């Protein structure tokens, strides 16, 4: 397993942090020997043939595609267009001389164009907005995530260290499952005839400065979409830069809705709290229509937003009786629940990791004590992924319900994904990162290929097949947020979809 993961990591290094999936049906590229000079630097001059792309041309000339210089939008090359590519062996010098390694900067600095040898290059049109895409066009996606490639030499593949891998934790592997999920999605997209140009950028840490540097050095602003698997400060800066560049930025992990409040270019993929609570209340009425509900909370600001949303929806429904219970009074929990046997319990307690572990253990012990009339337990976050040594038998006894569980083994889409993952990477995904990477690529890249930039204004009829978790974007504040979720219940120590009416 560790060798498979290392191959994925080293793939980033060997390709300059850029991985590609090419659109099918491109025309083979014959390298031209025609060159032009600019201040002593040499560039190949390539005339585009039908079916060729910037990626296929750049690969033939052994340079990165973002160093190719054109006069037109690189997604819409036509036969007869000219592409200039830095000659091999002079890459670094040429990169230092040009104002930028990306086409947008070249458009803004026409006097610096390498084609100006003896004849002046034709004037470029001013492009104010990216054109709407059509089916089959290559979609450019940038992914910023912490890969810690500066520490890659610390990874050991000796026999002893591989056998002791359970005792060693390498930060390079923390988010690699997200990338592996993306790779599986690229396979699916290619089967649909959708080409993807993927630019993966290592931003390790939570530094706004590192984000700014990566934005420029890897030409992120030229993307059709930016996926940012970053921590709070780094993401907030990336969102500002994305807004300035006019590109949409996708956050696959954040649960806080405030990231959408002011920035219209932010896309939040985690389900909204409103949608989760609505589904949970529907399930309660379907399974236990007359059960009393107890909401266990910390009484702090940490769970205040969820507490207030629960109260708002319950007060609007008026068909579920409920009681708020502050965990600071936990000694009274047993006597309180005895008054209403067979009740529902929603745990929204939020504390530090050690506090939460102690809290969950205590809560499960107290609820499980009601052997004849056990409550049904609900949580928004999956306890089985948050606490590694949790007692599944207790969760089963409590008819446990939650969102975003790892796998539904009754779902053919899930089992097919797991099989493909095992075959590709010789291991099992142990987090939700793989499903996040897979789903967002199918949902958003597929949408961009079919609807172009209009996707961001109208997602109503976007319903791709084969998603592992439901996705549907709606306006939330200024940005977009997923309003779909899947509620699961524990059945025979495995999760299955919960009943909804």
C-alpha positions in Angstrom: 0.0 0.0 0.0 2.7 2.5 0.9 4.4 1.9 -2.4 1.2 2.7 -4.3 0.8 5.9 -2.3 4.4 6.9 -3.0 3.8 6.4 -6.7 0.9 8.9 -6.5 3.0 11.4 -4.5 6.0 11.1 -6.8 3.7 11.6 -9.7 3.2 15.2 -8.5 7.0 15.8 -8.3 7.8 14.3 -11.7 5.1 16.3 -13.4 5.8 19.6 -11.7 2.6 19.3 -9.6 0.5 19.0 -12.8 -1.5 15.9 -13.6 -3.6 15.6 -16.8 -6.5 13.8 -18.4 -6.6 14.5 -22.1 -9.7 14.8 -24.1 -10.1 11.8 -26.4 -9.6 12.0 -30.2 -6.8 14.6 -30.3 -4.6 14.7 -33.4 -1.0 13.5 -33.1 1.5 16.4 -32.9 4.6 16.6 -35.2 7.2 18.8 -33.6 8.1 21.8 -35.7 11.8 22.8 -36.3 10.8 26.4 -37.0 12.0 28.8 -34.3 11.8 32.5 -33.5 14.1 34.6 -31.3 13.4 37.2 -28.7 16.4 38.9 -27.0 18.5 35.8 -27.6 15.9 33.3 -26.4 14.5 30.7 -28.8 10.9 29.6 -29.2 9.4 26.8 -31.4 6.6 28.0 -33.6 3.8 25.5 -34.0 0.8 25.8 -36.4 -2.3 24.1 -35.0 -4.0 21.3 -36.8 -7.6 20.2 -36.4 -8.1 18.2 -33.2 -4.9 19.4 -31.4 -5.0 21.0 -28.0 -2.6 23.1 -26.0 -2.0 20.1 -23.8 -1.2 17.7 -26.6 1.1 20.3 -28.3 2.9 21.2 -25.1 3.4 17.5 -24.2 5.0 16.9 -27.7 7.4 19.8 -27.1 8.1 18.6 -23.6 7.0 21.9 -21.8 4.2 22.7 -19.4 1.0 23.8 -21.1 0.8 27.0 -19.1 4.1 28.1 -20.8 2.6 27.8 -24.2 1.9 31.3 -25.6 -1.1 31.9 -27.9 -3.0 34.9 -29.3 -6.4 33.4 -28.5 -8.3 31.6 -25.7 -6.4 28.3 -25.4 -9.7 26.4 -25.1 -10.7 27.4 -28.5 -7.7 26.7 -30.8 -8.6 26.4 -34.4 -6.6 24.9 -37.3 -4.1 27.5 -38.5 -3.6 29.2 -35.1 0.0 29.7 -33.9 1.4 28.5 -30.6 4.9 29.5 -29.4 6.7 27.1 -27.0 10.0 27.7 -25.2 12.8 25.6 -26.6 14.0 22.7 -24.4 17.1 23.7 -22.4 16.1 27.3 -22.2 12.9 26.9 -20.2 14.1 28.6 -17.0 15.6 31.5 -18.8 12.5 32.1 -20.9 10.3 31.8 -17.9 12.4 34.5 -16.1 12.2 36.9 -19.0 8.4 36.6 -19.7 6.2 38.6 -17.3 4.2 35.4 -16.5 4.0 31.8 -17.4 0.3 32.1 -18.2 -1.6 33.2 -21.3 -3.6 35.8 -19.4 -0.5 37.8 -18.5 0.7 37.5 -22.1 -2.5 39.0 -23.3 -2.0 41.9 -21.0 1.6 42.5 -22.1 1.4 42.3 -25.9 4.7 44.1 -26.4 6.5 41.3 -24.7 5.2 38.6 -27.1 7.9 36.1 -28.3 6.5 36.2 -31.8 7.9 39.8 -32.3 11.0 38.9 -34.2 10.9 40.7 -37.6 7.2 41.1 -37.9 4.9 42.5 -35.3 2.3 40.0 -33.9 -1.3 40.8 -34.6 -3.2 42.6 -31.9 -5.1 40.3 -29.5 -8.7 40.8 -28.8 -9.7 42.0 -25.3 -11.3 39.1 -23.5 -13.7 40.4 -20.8 -15.2 37.1 -19.8 -14.5 33.4 -20.3 -16.6 31.9 -23.2 -19.4 29.4 -22.5 -18.1 25.9 -22.9 -19.6 23.2 -25.1 -19.6 19.5 -24.7 -16.2 18.0 -25.4 -14.1 21.0 -24.6 -11.3 20.6 -22.1 -12.2 21.9 -18.6 -9.3 23.4 -16.7 -9.3 22.6 -13.0 -6.8 23.8 -10.4 -6.5 21.9 -7.0 -4.7 23.6 -4.1 -4.0 21.1 -1.3 -1.4 20.3 1.4 0.9 17.6 0.0 4.0 18.5 2.0 6.3 17.7 -0.9 9.2 19.6 0.8 9.3 16.7 3.3 9.1 13.9 0.7 12.6 12.7 1.4 11.5 11.8 4.9 9.3 9.0 3.6 11.1 5.6 4.0 10.3 2.6 1.9 12.7 0.2 3.7 11.3 -3.2 4.6 11.3 -2.4 8.3 9.5 0.9 7.9 6.9 -0.5 5.6 6.2 -3.3 8.1 5.9 -0.6 10.9 3.8 1.7 8.8 1.0 1.5 11.4 3.4 3.3 13.8 4.6 6.0 11.4 2.5 8.8 10.1 3.6 10.8 7.1 1.9 14.1 6.4 2.2 13.5 2.7 -0.5 10.8 3.0 -3.1 12.9 4.9 -5.0 14.2 1.9 -3.8 11.8 -0.9 -7.1 10.0 -0.8 -8.8 13.2 -2.1 -6.5 13.2 -5.1 -7.1 9.4 -5.7 -10.8 10.1 -5.7 -10.2 12.8 -8.4 -8.3 10.3 -10.5 -11.1 7.8 -10.5 -13.5 10.6 -11.5 -11.2 11.5 -14.4 -11.6 8.0 -15.7 -15.4 8.3 -15.6 -15.3 11.7 -17.3 -13.1 10.4 -20.0 -15.6 7.7 -20.7 -18.2 10.4 -21.2 -15.9 12.2 -23.7 -15.0 15.0 -21.3 -11.4 16.1 -21.2 -9.9 17.6 -18.0 -6.7 19.6 -17.6 -5.8 19.2 -13.9 -3.3 21.5 -12.2 -2.5 20.2 -8.7 -0.6 22.7 -6.5 1.0 22.0 -3.1 0.1 24.6 -0.5 1.3 23.1 2.8 0.3 24.9 5.9 -2.2 27.7 6.6 -0.3 30.7 5.1 -2.0 33.4 3.1 1.4 34.2 1.6 1.9 30.7 0.4 -1.5 30.8 -1.3 -0.6 34.1 -3.1 2.7 32.7 -4.3 1.1 29.5 -5.6 -1.7 31.5 -7.3 0.9 33.3 -9.4 3.6 30.6 -9.9 1.1 27.9 -11.1 -1.1 30.1 -13.1 -4.2 29.3 -11.0 -6.1 32.3 -12.3 -6.4 30.7 -15.7 -8.5 27.9 -14.4 -12.2 27.4 -15.0 -12.6 26.2 -11.4 -10.5 26.1 -8.3 -10.8 23.4 -5.7 -9.2 24.4 -2.4 -8.6 21.8 0.2 -7.1 24.3 2.6 -7.3 25.4 6.2 -9.3 28.5 7.2 -6.8 31.3 6.7 -5.3 29.9 3.5 -8.8 29.3 2.1 -10.1 32.7 3.0 -7.1 34.3 1.1 -7.6 31.9 -1.8 -11.3 32.9 -2.0 -10.4 36.5 -2.2 -7.9 35.9 -5.0 -10.5 33.7 -6.8 -13.1 36.5 -6.6 -10.6 39.0 -8.0 -9.8 36.6 -10.9 -13.5 35.9 -11.5 -13.2 32.1 -11.0 -15.3 29.9 -8.7 -13.6 28.3 -5.8 -14.9 25.1 -4.3 -14.5 24.1 -0.6 -15.1 20.4 -0.2 -14.6 20.2 3.6 -15.8 23.3 5.4 -19.0 23.0 7.4 -19.3 26.7 8.2 -21.8 28.5 6.0 -20.3 31.9 6.6 -17.7 31.2 3.8 -20.6 31.8 1.4 -22.0 34.9 3.1 -20.2 37.6 1.1 -18.2 36.0 -1.7 -20.4 35.1 -4.8 -17.6 32.8 -6.1 -17.5 30.4 -3.2 -19.0 27.0 -3.5 -19.5 25.0 -0.3 -20.0 21.2 -0.9 -20.7 20.1 2.7 -24.5 19.9 3.3 -26.1 22.9 4.9 -27.2 22.6 8.5 -30.7 23.6 7.5 -31.0 20.7 5.0 -29.6 18.2 7.5 -31.9 19.2 10.3 -34.9 19.1 8.0 -34.2 15.6 6.9 -33.6 14.5 10.5 -36.9 15.8 11.6 -38.7 14.1 8.7 -37.2 10.8 9.7 -38.2 11.2 13.3 -41.9 11.7 12.3 -41.6 8.7 9.9 -40.1 6.3 12.4 -41.4 7.5 15.8 -44.2 10.0 15.1 -45.1 10.6 18.7 -41.7 10.5 20.4 -40.4 13.3 22.5 -37.2 14.9 21.3 -34.3 15.8 23.6 -31.6 18.1 22.2 -28.3 17.7 24.1 -26.0 20.7 23.8 -23.0 22.3 25.4 -24.6 25.6 26.2 -21.7 27.4 24.5 -21.3 29.4 21.3 -19.7 26.3 19.7 -23.1 24.7 19.0 -25.3 27.9 19.2 -26.0 28.1 15.5 -27.1 24.5 15.3 -29.2 24.9 18.4 -31.0 27.9 17.1 -31.7 26.3 13.7 -33.2 23.3 15.4 -35.4 25.5 17.5 -36.5 27.5 14.5 -37.5 24.5 12.5 -39.2 22.8 15.4 -41.1 25.9 16.3 -42.3 26.2 12.6 -43.3 22.5 12.5 -45.1 22.4 15.8 -45.6 18.6 15.5 -42.6 17.5 17.5 -42.4 18.2 21.3 -38.9 18.9 22.4 -36.7 19.8 25.3 -33.3 21.4 25.3 -30.9 19.7 27.7 -27.6 21.3 28.7 -24.9 18.7 29.2 -23.5 20.5 32.2 -26.6 19.0 34.0 -25.7 15.5 32.8 -26.3 13.9 36.2 -30.0 14.5 35.6 -30.1 12.9 32.2 -31.3 9.5 33.3 -34.1 10.8 35.4 -35.2 13.2 32.6 -35.3 10.5 30.0 -37.3 8.1 32.2 -40.2 10.4 32.0 -40.5 9.8 28.2 -39.3 6.2 27.3 -38.6 5.5 23.7 -37.7 9.1 23.0 -35.4 10.6 20.3 -32.1 12.2 21.3 -30.2 14.7 19.1 -26.6 15.3 20.2 -25.1 18.6 19.0 -22.6 18.9 21.8 -19.5 20.7 20.5 -16.2 20.7 22.5 -12.5 20.1 22.1 -11.4 16.7 20.8 -10.6 15.2 24.3 -13.8 16.7 25.8 -15.9 15.2 23.0 -14.4 11.8 23.3 -15.2 11.7 27.0 -18.7 13.2 26.4 -19.5 10.6 23.7 -18.4 7.7 25.9 -20.5 8.9 28.8 -23.5 9.7 26.6 -23.6 6.2 25.1 -23.3 4.5 28.4 -26.2 6.5 29.9 -28.5 6.1 26.9 -27.7 2.3 26.6 -28.8 1.8 30.2 -32.4 2.1 29.1 -32.4 -1.5 27.8 -36.2 -1.9 27.5 -37.0 1.6 26.0 -33.7 2.8 24.5 -33.8 6.2 22.8 -32.9 6.7 19.2 -29.7 8.7 18.8 -29.1 11.3 16.1 -25.9 13.3 15.3 -25.0 15.6 12.5 -21.4 14.3 12.4 -20.7 10.6 12.1 -19.3 9.4 15.4 -17.8 6.3 13.8 -15.4 8.4 11.8 -14.7 10.9 14.5 -13.9 8.4 17.2 -11.9 5.4 16.1 -12.6 3.1 19.1 -16.3 3.8 19.5 -18.6 0.9 20.6 -20.6 -0.1 17.6 -22.8 -2.4 19.7 -24.0 0.6 21.7 -24.7 2.5 18.5 -26.7 -0.4 17.1 -28.7 -0.7 20.4 -29.5 3.0 20.1 -30.7 2.7 16.5 -28.0 5.3 15.6 -28.8 7.8 12.8 -26.3 10.2 11.2 -25.1 11.9 8.0 -22.2 11.4 5.6 -21.2 8.0 6.8 -18.3 6.2 5.1 -20.1 3.6 2.9 -23.5 2.2 2.2 -22.9 -1.4 1.3 -26.4 -1.8 0.0 -25.7 0.8 -2.7 -24.3 -0.5 -5.9 -22.6 2.8 -6.7 -20.7 2.6 -3.4 -19.6 -1.0 -3.9 -18.5 -0.3 -7.5 -16.5 2.7 -6.3 -14.8 0.6 -3.6 -13.9 -2.1 -6.1 -12.4 0.4 -8.5 -10.5 2.0 -5.7 -9.0 -1.3 -4.6 -8.0 -2.2 -8.1 -6.4 1.1 -8.8 -4.6 1.8 -5.5 -4.4 -1.6 -3.8 -5.9 -0.3 -0.6 -9.1 0.8 1.0 -10.2 4.4 1.5 -10.3 5.2 5.2 -11.8 8.7 5.1 -14.4 10.6 3.2 -11.8 12.5 1.2 -11.9 10.0 -1.7 -15.7 10.4 -2.1 -15.4 14.2 -1.9 -12.9 14.4 -4.7 -14.8 11.9 -6.8 -18.2 13.5 -6.4 -17.2 17.1 -6.9 -15.4 16.3 -10.2 -18.3 14.4 -11.6 -20.8 17.0 -10.5 -19.0 20.2 -11.3 -16.7 19.3 -14.2 -19.5 17.4 -15.9 -21.7 20.5 -15.4 -19.1 22.8 -16.8 -18.5 20.6 -19.9 -22.3 20.6 -20.7 -23.5 24.0 -19.5 -20.3 26.1 -19.5 -20.2 29.2 -17.3 -24.0 29.1 -17.1 -23.6 26.3 -14.6 -22.9 28.7 -11.8 -26.2 30.6 -12.4 -28.5 27.6 -12.9 -27.9 24.3 -11.2 -31.5 23.2 -11.1 -31.3 20.5 -13.8 -27.8 19.3 -13.0 -28.2 15.7 -11.8 -25.3 13.5 -12.9 -25.5 9.8 -12.4 -23.2 7.8 -10.1 -22.6 10.2 -7.3 -21.7 8.7 -3.9 -23.4 11.4 -1.9 -26.2 13.8 -3.1 -25.2 17.2 -4.3 -27.4 20.1 -5.3 -26.2 23.7 -5.2 -28.4 26.7 -4.3 -27.6 30.3 -3.4 -26.8 30.7 0.2 -25.9 34.3 1.1 -23.8 35.4 -1.9 -22.2 32.1 -2.7 -23.4 28.5 -3.5 -24.1 25.8 -0.9 -25.1 22.1 -1.2 -28.6 21.7 0.2 -28.8 17.9 -0.1 -27.8 15.3 2.4 -28.3 11.6 3.0 -29.4 10.3 6.4 -28.3 6.8 7.4 -29.3 4.5 10.2 -27.3 1.6 11.7 -28.6 -1.8 10.8 -26.7 -5.0 11.8 -23.6 -2.8 12.5 -23.7 -1.3 9.0 -25.2 1.9 7.7 -28.3 1.9 5.4 -30.4 4.8 4.1 -32.9 6.0 6.7 -36.6 6.2 6.2 -38.0 9.5 4.9 -41.6 10.4 4.2 
